[in-house]
Amino acid sequence: MRGLVSINRPNPTLATSQVSQRIPLLVLAGVSLATVEVAWMAPARAYVPLMAGQRAKPLNGSFNNVPVLHSNQPEIVEGPGILVSTTPGSAIASENNQPLRNASYTFNGEFGLHMHHKYYPSDASKLGGRRQRGLLTIAAIAINPGDQPVTLTFERGSVKNSFEAPYHPNKLMGVKPLGPRPWNTGPGDATAVQMLRGELDRRLPREVVIPPRSRKVIVSTVLPARGIANGLLKGRSDGPFQMAVVAAEETKRDQDLVAVLDQGRLAPGRIYLHRVREIQAGQIFSRVAGVALGDEYEASIRHDLGQGPLHVPLTSTRKHHFGTRDIQVNQLKTRMVDSAVNNVGTYGVRFDVDLNLTGEGPYELVFSHPVASGRAPFTAFRGSIGIKTEEGYQEVHVGLKSGQSLPIAQLNLKGGQVNPVRVSLVYPADATPGHLLSVVPVQQLAMLRKREEMLQAARRAQQEAKKRQVTPAQAPPNLNAAPKPATDKPATTKAKPNAKPAAQPAVKPAAQPVAKPTRQPPTAPVPPPPVLVAPRGGLNPMPPAMIMPNRLNQSLEQRYRDAIRAQQEWLKRLQGR
């Protein structure tokens, strides 16, 4: 996840400044966006242009109580060690050689597992390039502390790394139908798709038996340097057990992975150890290393579209709830000290939202993310969504940037009845929660697109205007230029020998010589010099207005000349006082 966008309640002064900066664009666009701009000053913490002037309704859904071990802190792993453990006791942090208490918890019955890590080794020679790329094995280990064997049965799950599911960002933005094997969507979405479909990856075992007082690897994957690995698992146990997630230099031997657990040292990369107080105060976001309660969120809402469009939050947070105060974040039962205080990322959580709609005609089902105020747009969601209607079931892949609203399905509603629509998704890693789900008329989305196009055109025009250099089509005449020689040759006379040159009369020196205009045929009169219109009096910071000769007719030209002559005579009389 790229970090949560903080869109807090705007400062009135700042909001006014933001609005004033947009005025030129709005004028250029030629449309009324008053409702859009007012939304910037609304008390809602997240702004979506599609919802401008409209309100969102809370879903008021609920989580189940299935415990899930989340291993996502540290997200970036620098080397081997323990990532998270639910056994009693503690482990030594490599950053400060101090013990950190484990996120102690004992599972019994339904359980879940989520792993999401990147590998950036501290040894630069392992980063790849011309050298061989380093490999790290990430594994989940089940621990049976009791005297009886415990059997784990897996219902669905998947584990993928960057080799198996590379991400191609340029090909996956927008909305596209989801194929049977969407492994080019990145590890986070690839695992979420299999969970969404209720599938168990064929490489994962259906059942694992843990002998009494023993440890056993239940799932593992290879994490390449500068790569990502993601794992999701849903299962059930017939007895109590604990879990841990470890990292080791590439290996396929279970004993090597268990040995890391026995060493009792945490993997390097825990960057929030010195910011524990800020985490507790909610000032910064840390990732999750602990056990969250809830792997499914269900909600149902009924809405009459004849009363207006429907907007509901999906994966809403404390900062992104669209004015509903509906927070869809499940709590942590136990956690590491440098973990987030709740499961704000909701990675791996399945959301099932039932929309019971009354209306008639075509509508758009739209998925949105708030505008990122003060920063450039970023990829806010890359994952898959399932939509079920009375017409059938479809899955789409969505690549969404912050501030965007994308239609994910068209709804053809029948009048005089309730039209059920179910929206399902398993929230993928590397997405930013706090989304908006909307059902709007087709015309409303079309108007939004038109406004966006006009604003983009206005922005382009503004940028071009800044770059454009305005120069006159024809340079103004030079008043001090020397006269051109006459086109007609004058009659030449031979100078008499020994003749003295004629005496030249004394000329009073002038500040600047006045050039005589060049004689032109009557059909092409000489354009007069530009007339400078001076202010009436006093100092004026503005330059005088210049009236170009080609804009003057003969009568107007004469009026200006008479006015200038009268002004000069008036100045002479004043000087003579």
Secondary structure, DSSP 8 states (H G I E B T S, - for coil): -----------HHHHHHHHHHHHHHHHHHTS--HHHHHGGGSS-S---GGGTT--------EE---EEEEE-SSSEE-SSEEEEE-SSSEEE-TTTS-EEE-----B-SEEEEEEEEEE--SSGGGS-TTS---EEEEEEEEEE-SSS-EEEEEEEEEEEETTTS-B-GGGS-EEEE--S--TTB-HHHHHHHHHHTT-B-TTS-SEEEE-TTEEEEEEEEEEETT-EEEEEEEEEESS-BEEEEEEEES---HHHHHHHHHHTBB-S--TTGGGHHHHHTTSS----EEEEE-SEEEEEEEEEGGG--EEEEES--SS-STTS-----EEEEEE-TTS-SEETT-TT-EEEEEEEEE--EEEEEEEE----TTS---EEEEEEEEEEETTEEEEEEEEEETT-EEEEEEEEE-TTSEEEEEEEEE--SS----EEEEEEEHHHHHHHHHHHHHHHHHHHHHHHHHH-----SS----TT------SS--------TT------------SS---------TTS------EEE--SSS--SS--EEE-GGG--HHHHHHHHHHHHHHHHHHHHHHH-
